[in-house]
Amino acid sequence: MAPEFVAQPISEYEGEFARSAPAPAQAPVALQPQAVLTPALFTAPAPGGAPEATALRRRAGVGLLLVAGAAGAGAVLAGPWGAGAGLLLLGASRNVLRAHRLWSAPEGRAEASRSGTVALVGLGVGGYCAYRAYQARNVR
């Protein structure tokens, strides 16, 4: 028989950083002896889920691939300044697209203006990095 695990509230610990927290009504799954070695813990979550979550994951995955491609292409073409320019200019373009999408909703105007401001800063710094990459490439 497995030993019984008991979750203790944080306030029972001593030390300088002790703080009070309410005790959980039930111990987490990892602390329950009957759930420690069940095969359910080793299975992947069921496919599907909310369509919004799937779309967000897909968009994030595409963004990661684009960022890697932009940084790689910039690094191959112009070294570290080119990699920085690729990252910043791609991020700025995604912020421009996000600001454009959010601007159509009245409640999204504040977030769209913040995203647009970040895009302008990204375009400026990315443009500077591209300029430095171009200068470094001509010096060689």
KAZIBEL-V506313 format. One record per backbone hydrogen bond with DSSP energy under -0.5 kcal/mol. CO is the residue of the C=O (numbers start at 1). NH is the residue of the N-H. If there is no record, write none. Layout:
CO_NH, CO_NH
//
This chain:
9_12, 10_13, 15_18, 28_31, 28_32, 29_32, 31_33, 32_35, 32_36, 33_36, 35_38, 38_41, 39_42, 40_43, 50_54, 51_55, 52_56, 53_57, 54_58, 55_59, 56_60, 57_61, 58_62, 59_63, 60_64, 61_65, 62_66, 63_67, 64_68, 65_69, 66_70, 67_71, 68_72, 69_73, 70_74, 71_75, 72_76, 73_77, 74_78, 75_79, 78_81, 78_82, 79_83, 80_84, 81_85, 82_86, 83_87, 84_88, 85_89, 86_90, 87_91, 88_92, 89_93, 90_94, 91_95, 92_96, 93_97, 94_98, 95_99, 96_100, 97_101, 98_102, 99_103, 100_104, 101_104, 102_105, 105_108, 106_109, 108_112, 109_113, 110_114, 111_115, 112_116, 113_117, 114_118, 115_119, 116_120, 117_121, 118_122, 119_123, 120_124, 121_125, 122_126, 123_127, 124_128, 125_129, 126_130, 127_131, 128_132, 129_133, 130_134, 131_135, 132_136, 133_137, 134_138, 135_139, 136_140
//
